[in-house]
Amino acid sequence: MEAPKELEGHRFVGDKRNQRVYDLETSGSIIEAAVKDLCEAKMYATFGPDELSEARNRGYRLAACCRRQ
């Protein structure tokens, strides 16, 4: 998916409301809708370094729609 302007340069974005993290390099309509909602609500978190391990260190878990089968 193409990242929204405010998230350019980030791969992982977290939802502060439910502690889920989304991988912007994964495609799908569910992810796109979730990220759009996050941007509109301004309830997202980015991570530095931009890695899944850093998101996990902060208590975020990978969203089910982003898990690779």
N, C-alpha and C positions, 0 to 999 in steps of 0.2 A: 504494500500500500504506500501511497505517497503521503509523507508526513505533513501535517498542517504547518503553516508558516511559523507559529510560535514554538513548534517542536523540531524544526529543522536542525539536523546535526545530532539528534538523539535517536538511539535505537530502542531503548526501554523507557516506558512512561508508566507511572503508577497512579492508581486511583486512590486518593486519600480517604474516600468514604468507606471502602471495603478492603483496603490493603491488597489489591490485586495489581499485578504488573502485566502490561501488554508489550509484545514484541512488534515493533512497527515494520519489521522486515517480513512478517507473516501476513499473508493476504487473506481476506475474507470479509464478508459483509457484516458479520457480528463484530469483528475488531474495528472496522471503520465506523460503525455506529457508536461503539463504546468510546472511541477516541474523540469523535465529534462531540458527544455528550460531555466528556471531560473538559474539552476546550471551551465549550459554551458555559459550563458551570465554574470554570477556573479552579477545579479541584484536582489538579494533576501534580505529580512530583516527577522530577528528573533526577538522575543519579550521576555522581562523579566519583570514580570512573563509571562510564556508561556500560556497566556489565550486570548480568543477572545476579552474580554473586553479591554485588553491592546492594542491589534491591533486596535480596534475601537477608542481608545483614541488618537492614532497616525494618525487617518484619513483613515485607511484601512477598506474596506467593504468585507464581506464574498462573495467569488465567487459563482455565480449561481450554478455551478456544485457541490458545497459542501453543499448546503442547503438540509436539510432532508425534505422529503415530509410527 
